Amino acid sequence: MGEQAGTARPDDIAEMDITEPTVTWLEVSHPQQPIPIGENDRVLDSEFNHQHDVWEVLLVALPEDEEGEEDE
């Protein structure tokens, strides 16, 4: 009941099992600390939210190619 859809903490994104491309906003309150993201993940946009004193980062998380799968 206390969870909001689309809200993720940096810890959550590192622990998620990504099976398809996922776009999510992250709130980064301690930007001096690295956020663990996957090798293929990309930051699409970021902005500083002065009201909440956090960086908001738009991230696309892609599934890992553990087995080197090629569909083509």
mmCIF file of the N, C-alpha and C atoms, coordinates in Angstrom:
data_MODEL
# 
_entry.id   MODEL 
# 
loop_
_atom_site.group_PDB 
_atom_site.id 
_atom_site.type_symbol 
_atom_site.label_atom_id 
_atom_site.label_alt_id 
_atom_site.label_comp_id 
_atom_site.label_asym_id 
_atom_site.label_entity_id 
_atom_site.label_seq_id 
_atom_site.pdbx_PDB_ins_code 
_atom_site.Cartn_x 
_atom_site.Cartn_y 
_atom_site.Cartn_z 
_atom_site.occupancy 
_atom_site.B_iso_or_equiv 
_atom_site.pdbx_formal_charge 
_atom_site.auth_seq_id 
_atom_site.auth_comp_id 
_atom_site.auth_asym_id 
_atom_site.auth_atom_id 
_atom_site.pdbx_PDB_model_num 
ATOM 1   N N  . MET A 1 1  ? 0.826  -1.186  0.000   1.00 0.00 ? 1  MET A N  1 
ATOM 2   C CA . MET A 1 1  ? 0.000  0.000   0.000   1.00 0.00 ? 1  MET A CA 1 
ATOM 3   C C  . MET A 1 1  ? 0.871  1.251   0.000   1.00 0.00 ? 1  MET A C  1 
ATOM 4   N N  . GLY A 1 2  ? 2.058  1.198   0.661   1.00 0.00 ? 2  GLY A N  1 
ATOM 5   C CA . GLY A 1 2  ? 2.928  2.349   0.723   1.00 0.00 ? 2  GLY A CA 1 
ATOM 6   C C  . GLY A 1 2  ? 3.783  2.535   -0.513  1.00 0.00 ? 2  GLY A C  1 
ATOM 7   N N  . GLU A 1 3  ? 3.756  1.617   -1.490  1.00 0.00 ? 3  GLU A N  1 
ATOM 8   C CA . GLU A 1 3  ? 4.587  1.722   -2.680  1.00 0.00 ? 3  GLU A CA 1 
ATOM 9   C C  . GLU A 1 3  ? 3.864  2.501   -3.763  1.00 0.00 ? 3  GLU A C  1 
ATOM 10  N N  . GLN A 1 4  ? 4.647  3.260   -4.521  1.00 0.00 ? 4  GLN A N  1 
ATOM 11  C CA . GLN A 1 4  ? 4.087  3.992   -5.644  1.00 0.00 ? 4  GLN A CA 1 
ATOM 12  C C  . GLN A 1 4  ? 4.637  3.408   -6.926  1.00 0.00 ? 4  GLN A C  1 
ATOM 13  N N  . ALA A 1 5  ? 3.789  3.209   -7.919  1.00 0.00 ? 5  ALA A N  1 
ATOM 14  C CA . ALA A 1 5  ? 4.240  2.693   -9.203  1.00 0.00 ? 5  ALA A CA 1 
ATOM 15  C C  . ALA A 1 5  ? 5.144  3.712   -9.874  1.00 0.00 ? 5  ALA A C  1 
ATOM 16  N N  . GLY A 1 6  ? 6.222  3.227   -10.475 1.00 0.00 ? 6  GLY A N  1 
ATOM 17  C CA . GLY A 1 6  ? 7.119  4.113   -11.198 1.00 0.00 ? 6  GLY A CA 1 
ATOM 18  C C  . GLY A 1 6  ? 8.172  4.772   -10.327 1.00 0.00 ? 6  GLY A C  1 
ATOM 19  N N  . THR A 1 7  ? 8.129  4.578   -9.014  1.00 0.00 ? 7  THR A N  1 
ATOM 20  C CA . THR A 1 7  ? 9.122  5.163   -8.122  1.00 0.00 ? 7  THR A CA 1 
ATOM 21  C C  . THR A 1 7  ? 10.125 4.088   -7.759  1.00 0.00 ? 7  THR A C  1 
ATOM 22  N N  . ALA A 1 8  ? 11.405 4.404   -7.968  1.00 0.00 ? 8  ALA A N  1 
ATOM 23  C CA . ALA A 1 8  ? 12.443 3.437   -7.632  1.00 0.00 ? 8  ALA A CA 1 
ATOM 24  C C  . ALA A 1 8  ? 13.573 4.149   -6.919  1.00 0.00 ? 8  ALA A C  1 
ATOM 25  N N  . ARG A 1 9  ? 14.172 3.457   -5.977  1.00 0.00 ? 9  ARG A N  1 
ATOM 26  C CA . ARG A 1 9  ? 15.361 3.969   -5.312  1.00 0.00 ? 9  ARG A CA 1 
ATOM 27  C C  . ARG A 1 9  ? 16.560 3.372   -6.018  1.00 0.00 ? 9  ARG A C  1 
ATOM 28  N N  . PRO A 1 10 ? 17.724 4.018   -5.921  1.00 0.00 ? 10 PRO A N  1 
ATOM 29  C CA . PRO A 1 10 ? 18.907 3.450   -6.568  1.00 0.00 ? 10 PRO A CA 1 
ATOM 30  C C  . PRO A 1 10 ? 19.174 2.001   -6.181  1.00 0.00 ? 10 PRO A C  1 
ATOM 31  N N  . ASP A 1 11 ? 18.929 1.638   -4.919  1.00 0.00 ? 11 ASP A N  1 
ATOM 32  C CA . ASP A 1 11 ? 19.124 0.253   -4.491  1.00 0.00 ? 11 ASP A CA 1 
ATOM 33  C C  . ASP A 1 11 ? 18.188 -0.677  -5.257  1.00 0.00 ? 11 ASP A C  1 
ATOM 34  N N  . ASP A 1 12 ? 16.969 -0.231  -5.492  1.00 0.00 ? 12 ASP A N  1 
ATOM 35  C CA . ASP A 1 12 ? 15.973 -1.060  -6.152  1.00 0.00 ? 12 ASP A CA 1 
ATOM 36  C C  . ASP A 1 12 ? 16.367 -1.381  -7.587  1.00 0.00 ? 12 ASP A C  1 
ATOM 37  N N  . ILE A 1 13 ? 16.884 -0.414  -8.323  1.00 0.00 ? 13 ILE A N  1 
ATOM 38  C CA . ILE A 1 13 ? 17.223 -0.631  -9.726  1.00 0.00 ? 13 ILE A CA 1 
ATOM 39  C C  . ILE A 1 13 ? 18.346 -1.651  -9.845  1.00 0.00 ? 13 ILE A C  1 
ATOM 40  N N  . ALA A 1 14 ? 19.270 -1.669  -8.900  1.00 0.00 ? 14 ALA A N  1 
ATOM 41  C CA . ALA A 1 14 ? 20.375 -2.624  -8.932  1.00 0.00 ? 14 ALA A CA 1 
ATOM 42  C C  . ALA A 1 14 ? 19.894 -4.036  -8.625  1.00 0.00 ? 14 ALA A C  1 
ATOM 43  N N  . GLU A 1 15 ? 18.835 -4.161  -7.855  1.00 0.00 ? 15 GLU A N  1 
ATOM 44  C CA . GLU A 1 15 ? 18.332 -5.468  -7.450  1.00 0.00 ? 15 GLU A CA 1 
ATOM 45  C C  . GLU A 1 15 ? 17.225 -5.991  -8.360  1.00 0.00 ? 15 GLU A C  1 
ATOM 46  N N  . MET A 1 16 ? 16.707 -5.148  -9.241  1.00 0.00 ? 16 MET A N  1 
ATOM 47  C CA . MET A 1 16 ? 15.620 -5.560  -10.118 1.00 0.00 ? 16 MET A CA 1 
ATOM 48  C C  . MET A 1 16 ? 16.118 -6.550  -11.166 1.00 0.00 ? 16 MET A C  1 
ATOM 49  N N  . ASP A 1 17 ? 15.276 -7.521  -11.498 1.00 0.00 ? 17 ASP A N  1 
ATOM 50  C CA . ASP A 1 17 ? 15.575 -8.451  -12.580 1.00 0.00 ? 17 ASP A CA 1 
ATOM 51  C C  . ASP A 1 17 ? 14.926 -7.872  -13.836 1.00 0.00 ? 17 ASP A C  1 
ATOM 52  N N  . ILE A 1 18 ? 15.714 -7.180  -14.635 1.00 0.00 ? 18 ILE A N  1 
ATOM 53  C CA . ILE A 1 18 ? 15.201 -6.504  -15.821 1.00 0.00 ? 18 ILE A CA 1 
ATOM 54  C C  . ILE A 1 18 ? 15.098 -7.518  -16.956 1.00 0.00 ? 18 ILE A C  1 
ATOM 55  N N  . THR A 1 19 ? 13.882 -7.763  -17.452 1.00 0.00 ? 19 THR A N  1 
ATOM 56  C CA . THR A 1 19 ? 13.673 -8.716  -18.543 1.00 0.00 ? 19 THR A CA 1 
ATOM 57  C C  . THR A 1 19 ? 13.299 -8.026  -19.847 1.00 0.00 ? 19 THR A C  1 
ATOM 58  N N  . GLU A 1 20 ? 12.961 -6.744  -19.768 1.00 0.00 ? 20 GLU A N  1 
ATOM 59  C CA . GLU A 1 20 ? 12.650 -5.951  -20.958 1.00 0.00 ? 20 GLU A CA 1 
ATOM 60  C C  . GLU A 1 20 ? 13.069 -4.515  -20.673 1.00 0.00 ? 20 GLU A C  1 
ATOM 61  N N  . PRO A 1 21 ? 13.296 -3.708  -21.718 1.00 0.00 ? 21 PRO A N  1 
ATOM 62  C CA . PRO A 1 21 ? 13.713 -2.321  -21.478 1.00 0.00 ? 21 PRO A CA 1 
ATOM 63  C C  . PRO A 1 21 ? 12.734 -1.604  -20.549 1.00 0.00 ? 21 PRO A C  1 
ATOM 64  N N  . THR A 1 22 ? 13.285 -0.935  -19.548 1.00 0.00 ? 22 THR A N  1 
ATOM 65  C CA . THR A 1 22 ? 12.485 -0.260  -18.536 1.00 0.00 ? 22 THR A CA 1 
ATOM 66  C C  . THR A 1 22 ? 12.960 1.179   -18.388 1.00 0.00 ? 22 THR A C  1 
ATOM 67  N N  . VAL A 1 23 ? 12.032 2.128   -18.481 1.00 0.00 ? 23 VAL A N  1 
ATOM 68  C CA . VAL A 1 23 ? 12.349 3.541   -18.281 1.00 0.00 ? 23 VAL A CA 1 
ATOM 69  C C  . VAL A 1 23 ? 11.792 3.952   -16.928 1.00 0.00 ? 23 VAL A C  1 
ATOM 70  N N  . THR A 1 24 ? 12.631 4.573   -16.099 1.00 0.00 ? 24 THR A N  1 
ATOM 71  C CA . THR A 1 24 ? 12.204 4.957   -14.761 1.00 0.00 ? 24 THR A CA 1 
ATOM 72  C C  . THR A 1 24 ? 12.920 6.225   -14.321 1.00 0.00 ? 24 THR A C  1 
ATOM 73  N N  . TRP A 1 25 ? 12.273 6.994   -13.459 1.00 0.00 ? 25 TRP A N  1 
ATOM 74  C CA . TRP A 1 25 ? 12.891 8.153   -12.821 1.00 0.00 ? 25 TRP A CA 1 
ATOM 75  C C  . TRP A 1 25 ? 13.462 7.709   -11.490 1.00 0.00 ? 25 TRP A C  1 
ATOM 76  N N  . LEU A 1 26 ? 14.680 8.129   -11.196 1.00 0.00 ? 26 LEU A N  1 
ATOM 77  C CA . LEU A 1 26 ? 15.299 7.871   -9.907  1.00 0.00 ? 26 LEU A CA 1 
ATOM 78  C C  . LEU A 1 26 ? 15.528 9.199   -9.211  1.00 0.00 ? 26 LEU A C  1 
ATOM 79  N N  . GLU A 1 27 ? 15.357 9.223   -7.901  1.00 0.00 ? 27 GLU A N  1 
ATOM 80  C CA . GLU A 1 27 ? 15.719 10.389  -7.105  1.00 0.00 ? 27 GLU A CA 1 
ATOM 81  C C  . GLU A 1 27 ? 17.056 10.104  -6.456  1.00 0.00 ? 27 GLU A C  1 
ATOM 82  N N  . VAL A 1 28 ? 18.028 10.974  -6.716  1.00 0.00 ? 28 VAL A N  1 
ATOM 83  C CA . VAL A 1 28 ? 19.377 10.784  -6.194  1.00 0.00 ? 28 VAL A CA 1 
ATOM 84  C C  . VAL A 1 28 ? 19.651 11.892  -5.197  1.00 0.00 ? 28 VAL A C  1 
ATOM 85  N N  . SER A 1 29 ? 19.591 11.555  -3.917  1.00 0.00 ? 29 SER A N  1 
ATOM 86  C CA . SER A 1 29 ? 19.784 12.561  -2.872  1.00 0.00 ? 29 SER A CA 1 
ATOM 87  C C  . SER A 1 29 ? 21.249 12.720  -2.487  1.00 0.00 ? 29 SER A C  1 
ATOM 88  N N  . HIS A 1 30 ? 22.093 11.744  -2.851  1.00 0.00 ? 30 HIS A N  1 
ATOM 89  C CA . HIS A 1 30 ? 23.532 11.797  -2.553  1.00 0.00 ? 30 HIS A CA 1 
ATOM 90  C C  . HIS A 1 30 ? 24.303 11.582  -3.855  1.00 0.00 ? 30 HIS A C  1 
ATOM 91  N N  . PRO A 1 31 ? 24.384 12.599  -4.719  1.00 0.00 ? 31 PRO A N  1 
ATOM 92  C CA . PRO A 1 31 ? 24.983 12.411  -6.040  1.00 0.00 ? 31 PRO A CA 1 
ATOM 93  C C  . PRO A 1 31 ? 26.474 12.093  -6.006  1.00 0.00 ? 31 PRO A C  1 
ATOM 94  N N  . GLN A 1 32 ? 27.132 12.312  -4.873  1.00 0.00 ? 32 GLN A N  1 
ATOM 95  C CA . GLN A 1 32 ? 28.551 11.999  -4.779  1.00 0.00 ? 32 GLN A CA 1 
ATOM 96  C C  . GLN A 1 32 ? 28.794 10.495  -4.666  1.00 0.00 ? 32 GLN A C  1 
ATOM 97  N N  . GLN A 1 33 ? 27.733 9.722   -4.388  1.00 0.00 ? 33 GLN A N  1 
ATOM 98  C CA . GLN A 1 33 ? 27.851 8.267   -4.294  1.00 0.00 ? 33 GLN A CA 1 
ATOM 99  C C  . GLN A 1 33 ? 27.411 7.637   -5.613  1.00 0.00 ? 33 GLN A C  1 
ATOM 100 N N  . PRO A 1 34 ? 28.169 6.668   -6.128  1.00 0.00 ? 34 PRO A N  1 
ATOM 101 C CA . PRO A 1 34 ? 27.800 6.041   -7.406  1.00 0.00 ? 34 PRO A CA 1 
ATOM 102 C C  . PRO A 1 34 ? 26.502 5.248   -7.295  1.00 0.00 ? 34 PRO A C  1 
ATOM 103 N N  . ILE A 1 35 ? 25.763 5.221   -8.380  1.00 0.00 ? 35 ILE A N  1 
ATOM 104 C CA . ILE A 1 35 ? 24.533 4.433   -8.464  1.00 0.00 ? 35 ILE A CA 1 
ATOM 105 C C  . ILE A 1 35 ? 24.854 3.204   -9.306  1.00 0.00 ? 35 ILE A C  1 
ATOM 106 N N  . PRO A 1 36 ? 24.669 2.013   -8.760  1.00 0.00 ? 36 PRO A N  1 
ATOM 107 C CA . PRO A 1 36 ? 24.971 0.814   -9.539  1.00 0.00 ? 36 PRO A CA 1 
ATOM 108 C C  . PRO A 1 36 ? 23.919 0.581   -10.621 1.00 0.00 ? 36 PRO A C  1 
ATOM 109 N N  . ILE A 1 37 ? 24.329 0.728   -11.872 1.00 0.00 ? 37 ILE A N  1 
ATOM 110 C CA . ILE A 1 37 ? 23.438 0.437   -12.992 1.00 0.00 ? 37 ILE A CA 1 
ATOM 111 C C  . ILE A 1 37 ? 24.152 -0.571  -13.883 1.00 0.00 ? 37 ILE A C  1 
ATOM 112 N N  . GLY A 1 38 ? 23.407 -1.210  -14.758 1.00 0.00 ? 38 GLY A N  1 
ATOM 113 C CA . GLY A 1 38 ? 23.975 -2.222  -15.647 1.00 0.00 ? 38 GLY A CA 1 
ATOM 114 C C  . GLY A 1 38 ? 24.852 -1.608  -16.726 1.00 0.00 ? 38 GLY A C  1 
ATOM 115 N N  . GLU A 1 39 ? 25.651 -2.449  -17.339 1.00 0.00 ? 39 GLU A N  1 
ATOM 116 C CA . GLU A 1 39 ? 26.580 -2.007  -18.377 1.00 0.00 ? 39 GLU A CA 1 
ATOM 117 C C  . GLU A 1 39 ? 25.869 -1.369  -19.561 1.00 0.00 ? 39 GLU A C  1 
ATOM 118 N N  . ASN A 1 40 ? 24.661 -1.860  -19.889 1.00 0.00 ? 40 ASN A N  1 
ATOM 119 C CA . ASN A 1 40 ? 23.908 -1.337  -21.034 1.00 0.00 ? 40 ASN A CA 1 
ATOM 120 C C  . ASN A 1 40 ? 22.906 -0.252  -20.669 1.00 0.00 ? 40 ASN A C  1 
ATOM 121 N N  . ASP A 1 41 ? 22.752 0.051   -19.373 1.00 0.00 ? 41 ASP A N  1 
ATOM 122 C CA . ASP A 1 41 ? 21.800 1.066   -18.936 1.00 0.00 ? 41 ASP A CA 1 
ATOM 123 C C  . ASP A 1 41 ? 22.316 2.454   -19.315 1.00 0.00 ? 41 ASP A C  1 
ATOM 124 N N  . ARG A 1 42 ? 21.395 3.369   -19.558 1.00 0.00 ? 42 ARG A N  1 
ATOM 125 C CA . ARG A 1 42 ? 21.763 4.712   -19.983 1.00 0.00 ? 42 ARG A CA 1 
ATOM 126 C C  . ARG A 1 42 ? 20.915 5.761   -19.270 1.00 0.00 ? 42 ARG A C  1 
ATOM 127 N N  . VAL A 1 43 ? 21.562 6.870   -18.924 1.00 0.00 ? 43 VAL A N  1 
ATOM 128 C CA . VAL A 1 43 ? 20.862 8.025   -18.372 1.00 0.00 ? 43 VAL A CA 1 
ATOM 129 C C  . VAL A 1 43 ? 20.373 8.855   -19.558 1.00 0.00 ? 43 VAL A C  1 
ATOM 130 N N  . LEU A 1 44 ? 19.066 9.088   -19.626 1.00 0.00 ? 44 LEU A N  1 
ATOM 131 C CA . LEU A 1 44 ? 18.484 9.846   -20.726 1.00 0.00 ? 44 LEU A CA 1 
ATOM 132 C C  . LEU A 1 44 ? 18.394 11.332  -20.424 1.00 0.00 ? 44 LEU A C  1 
ATOM 133 N N  . ASP A 1 45 ? 18.182 11.667  -19.157 1.00 0.00 ? 45 ASP A N  1 
ATOM 134 C CA . ASP A 1 45 ? 18.015 13.065  -18.773 1.00 0.00 ? 45 ASP A CA 1 
ATOM 135 C C  . ASP A 1 45 ? 18.192 13.166  -17.263 1.00 0.00 ? 45 ASP A C  1 
ATOM 136 N N  . SER A 1 46 ? 18.520 14.369  -16.814 1.00 0.00 ? 46 SER A N  1 
ATOM 137 C CA . SER A 1 46 ? 18.586 14.610  -15.377 1.00 0.00 ? 46 SER A CA 1 
ATOM 138 C C  . SER A 1 46 ? 18.330 16.083  -15.119 1.00 0.00 ? 46 SER A C  1 
ATOM 139 N N  . GLU A 1 47 ? 17.816 16.359  -13.942 1.00 0.00 ? 47 GLU A N  1 
ATOM 140 C CA . GLU A 1 47 ? 17.600 17.746  -13.529 1.00 0.00 ? 47 GLU A CA 1 
ATOM 141 C C  . GLU A 1 47 ? 17.596 17.817  -12.010 1.00 0.00 ? 47 GLU A C  1 
ATOM 142 N N  . PHE A 1 48 ? 17.981 18.971  -11.512 1.00 0.00 ? 48 PHE A N  1 
ATOM 143 C CA . PHE A 1 48 ? 18.004 19.158  -10.069 1.00 0.00 ? 48 PHE A CA 1 
ATOM 144 C C  . PHE A 1 48 ? 16.665 19.693  -9.612  1.00 0.00 ? 48 PHE A C  1 
ATOM 145 N N  . ASN A 1 49 ? 16.060 19.041  -8.632  1.00 0.00 ? 49 ASN A N  1 
ATOM 146 C CA . ASN A 1 49 ? 14.785 19.466  -8.069  1.00 0.00 ? 49 ASN A CA 1 
ATOM 147 C C  . ASN A 1 49 ? 15.100 20.271  -6.807  1.00 0.00 ? 49 ASN A C  1 
ATOM 148 N N  . HIS A 1 50 ? 15.036 21.593  -6.930  1.00 0.00 ? 50 HIS A N  1 
ATOM 149 C CA . HIS A 1 50 ? 15.367 22.479  -5.810  1.00 0.00 ? 50 HIS A CA 1 
ATOM 150 C C  . HIS A 1 50 ? 14.395 22.314  -4.646  1.00 0.00 ? 50 HIS A C  1 
ATOM 151 N N  . GLN A 1 51 ? 13.158 22.047  -4.961  1.00 0.00 ? 51 GLN A N  1 
ATOM 152 C CA . GLN A 1 51 ? 12.131 21.914  -3.932  1.00 0.00 ? 51 GLN A CA 1 
ATOM 153 C C  . GLN A 1 51 ? 12.426 20.747  -2.982  1.00 0.00 ? 51 GLN A C  1 
ATOM 154 N N  . HIS A 1 52 ? 12.928 19.633  -3.535  1.00 0.00 ? 52 HIS A N  1 
ATOM 155 C CA . HIS A 1 52 ? 13.203 18.441  -2.716  1.00 0.00 ? 52 HIS A CA 1 
ATOM 156 C C  . HIS A 1 52 ? 14.696 18.232  -2.468  1.00 0.00 ? 52 HIS A C  1 
ATOM 157 N N  . ASP A 1 53 ? 15.541 19.103  -3.045  1.00 0.00 ? 53 ASP A N  1 
ATOM 158 C CA . ASP A 1 53 ? 16.990 19.027  -2.875  1.00 0.00 ? 53 ASP A CA 1 
ATOM 159 C C  . ASP A 1 53 ? 17.541 17.667  -3.306  1.00 0.00 ? 53 ASP A C  1 
ATOM 160 N N  . VAL A 1 54 ? 17.102 17.195  -4.488  1.00 0.00 ? 54 VAL A N  1 
ATOM 161 C CA . VAL A 1 54 ? 17.571 15.924  -5.041  1.00 0.00 ? 54 VAL A CA 1 
ATOM 162 C C  . VAL A 1 54 ? 17.767 16.069  -6.553  1.00 0.00 ? 54 VAL A C  1 
ATOM 163 N N  . TRP A 1 55 ? 18.607 15.219  -7.098  1.00 0.00 ? 55 TRP A N  1 
ATOM 164 C CA . TRP A 1 55 ? 18.704 15.090  -8.545  1.00 0.00 ? 55 TRP A CA 1 
ATOM 165 C C  . TRP A 1 55 ? 17.689 14.060  -8.984  1.00 0.00 ? 55 TRP A C  1 
ATOM 166 N N  . GLU A 1 56 ? 16.989 14.343  -10.069 1.00 0.00 ? 56 GLU A N  1 
ATOM 167 C CA . GLU A 1 56 ? 16.055 13.390  -10.660 1.00 0.00 ? 56 GLU A CA 1 
ATOM 168 C C  . GLU A 1 56 ? 16.681 12.922  -11.971 1.00 0.00 ? 56 GLU A C  1 
ATOM 169 N N  . VAL A 1 57 ? 16.800 11.619  -12.124 1.00 0.00 ? 57 VAL A N  1 
ATOM 170 C CA . VAL A 1 57 ? 17.495 11.030  -13.261 1.00 0.00 ? 57 VAL A CA 1 
ATOM 171 C C  . VAL A 1 57 ? 16.534 10.115  -14.013 1.00 0.00 ? 57 VAL A C  1 
ATOM 172 N N  . LEU A 1 58 ? 16.410 10.336  -15.325 1.00 0.00 ? 58 LEU A N  1 
ATOM 173 C CA . LEU A 1 58 ? 15.609 9.455   -16.172 1.00 0.00 ? 58 LEU A CA 1 
ATOM 174 C C  . LEU A 1 58 ? 16.543 8.396   -16.733 1.00 0.00 ? 58 LEU A C  1 
ATOM 175 N N  . LEU A 1 59 ? 16.266 7.151   -16.407 1.00 0.00 ? 59 LEU A N  1 
ATOM 176 C CA . LEU A 1 59 ? 17.156 6.047   -16.739 1.00 0.00 ? 59 LEU A CA 1 
ATOM 177 C C  . LEU A 1 59 ? 16.429 5.010   -17.575 1.00 0.00 ? 59 LEU A C  1 
ATOM 178 N N  . VAL A 1 60 ? 17.104 4.485   -18.595 1.00 0.00 ? 60 VAL A N  1 
ATOM 179 C CA . VAL A 1 60 ? 16.584 3.321   -19.313 1.00 0.00 ? 60 VAL A CA 1 
ATOM 180 C C  . VAL A 1 60 ? 17.468 2.139   -18.917 1.00 0.00 ? 60 VAL A C  1 
ATOM 181 N N  . ALA A 1 61 ? 16.827 1.126   -18.357 1.00 0.00 ? 61 ALA A N  1 
ATOM 182 C CA . ALA A 1 61 ? 17.527 -0.088  -17.925 1.00 0.00 ? 61 ALA A CA 1 
ATOM 183 C C  . ALA A 1 61 ? 17.218 -1.183  -18.935 1.00 0.00 ? 61 ALA A C  1 
ATOM 184 N N  . LEU A 1 62 ? 18.268 -1.763  -19.493 1.00 0.00 ? 62 LEU A N  1 
ATOM 185 C CA . LEU A 1 62 ? 18.117 -2.809  -20.496 1.00 0.00 ? 62 LEU A CA 1 
ATOM 186 C C  . LEU A 1 62 ? 18.486 -4.158  -19.894 1.00 0.00 ? 62 LEU A C  1 
ATOM 187 N N  . PRO A 1 63 ? 17.863 -5.230  -20.385 1.00 0.00 ? 63 PRO A N  1 
ATOM 188 C CA . PRO A 1 63 ? 18.188 -6.561  -19.855 1.00 0.00 ? 63 PRO A CA 1 
ATOM 189 C C  . PRO A 1 63 ? 19.647 -6.914  -20.146 1.00 0.00 ? 63 PRO A C  1 
ATOM 190 N N  . GLU A 1 64 ? 20.243 -7.680  -19.254 1.00 0.00 ? 64 GLU A N  1 
ATOM 191 C CA . GLU A 1 64 ? 21.623 -8.138  -19.433 1.00 0.00 ? 64 GLU A CA 1 
ATOM 192 C C  . GLU A 1 64 ? 21.644 -9.299  -20.418 1.00 0.00 ? 64 GLU A C  1 
ATOM 193 N N  . ASP A 1 65 ? 22.643 -9.334  -21.279 1.00 0.00 ? 65 ASP A N  1 
ATOM 194 C CA . ASP A 1 65 ? 22.845 -10.461 -22.189 1.00 0.00 ? 65 ASP A CA 1 
ATOM 195 C C  . ASP A 1 65 ? 23.792 -11.448 -21.537 1.00 0.00 ? 65 ASP A C  1 
ATOM 196 N N  . GLU A 1 66 ? 23.264 -12.249 -20.615 1.00 0.00 ? 66 GLU A N  1 
ATOM 197 C CA . GLU A 1 66 ? 24.097 -13.179 -19.852 1.00 0.00 ? 66 GLU A CA 1 
ATOM 198 C C  . GLU A 1 66 ? 24.653 -14.299 -20.713 1.00 0.00 ? 66 GLU A C  1 
ATOM 199 N N  . GLU A 1 67 ? 23.863 -14.773 -21.683 1.00 0.00 ? 67 GLU A N  1 
ATOM 200 C CA . GLU A 1 67 ? 24.278 -15.909 -22.485 1.00 0.00 ? 67 GLU A CA 1 
ATOM 201 C C  . GLU A 1 67 ? 24.751 -15.487 -23.866 1.00 0.00 ? 67 GLU A C  1 
ATOM 202 N N  . GLY A 1 68 ? 24.818 -14.178 -24.119 1.00 0.00 ? 68 GLY A N  1 
ATOM 203 C CA . GLY A 1 68 ? 25.230 -13.712 -25.432 1.00 0.00 ? 68 GLY A CA 1 
ATOM 204 C C  . GLY A 1 68 ? 24.219 -14.056 -26.503 1.00 0.00 ? 68 GLY A C  1 
ATOM 205 N N  . GLU A 1 69 ? 22.942 -14.037 -26.137 1.00 0.00 ? 69 GLU A N  1 
ATOM 206 C CA . GLU A 1 69 ? 21.867 -14.418 -27.054 1.00 0.00 ? 69 GLU A CA 1 
ATOM 207 C C  . GLU A 1 69 ? 21.784 -13.447 -28.214 1.00 0.00 ? 69 GLU A C  1 
ATOM 208 N N  . GLU A 1 70 ? 21.566 -14.030 -29.422 1.00 0.00 ? 70 GLU A N  1 
ATOM 209 C CA . GLU A 1 70 ? 21.313 -13.231 -30.618 1.00 0.00 ? 70 GLU A CA 1 
ATOM 210 C C  . GLU A 1 70 ? 20.081 -13.799 -31.274 1.00 0.00 ? 70 GLU A C  1 
ATOM 211 N N  . ASP A 1 71 ? 19.033 -12.971 -31.383 1.00 0.00 ? 71 ASP A N  1 
ATOM 212 C CA . ASP A 1 71 ? 17.753 -13.434 -31.938 1.00 0.00 ? 71 ASP A CA 1 
ATOM 213 C C  . ASP A 1 71 ? 17.773 -13.486 -33.454 1.00 0.00 ? 71 ASP A C  1 
ATOM 214 N N  . GLU A 1 72 ? 18.737 -12.849 -34.075 1.00 0.00 ? 72 GLU A N  1 
ATOM 215 C CA . GLU A 1 72 ? 18.750 -12.786 -35.538 1.00 0.00 ? 72 GLU A CA 1 
ATOM 216 C C  . GLU A 1 72 ? 19.689 -13.794 -36.118 1.00 0.00 ? 72 GLU A C  1 
# 
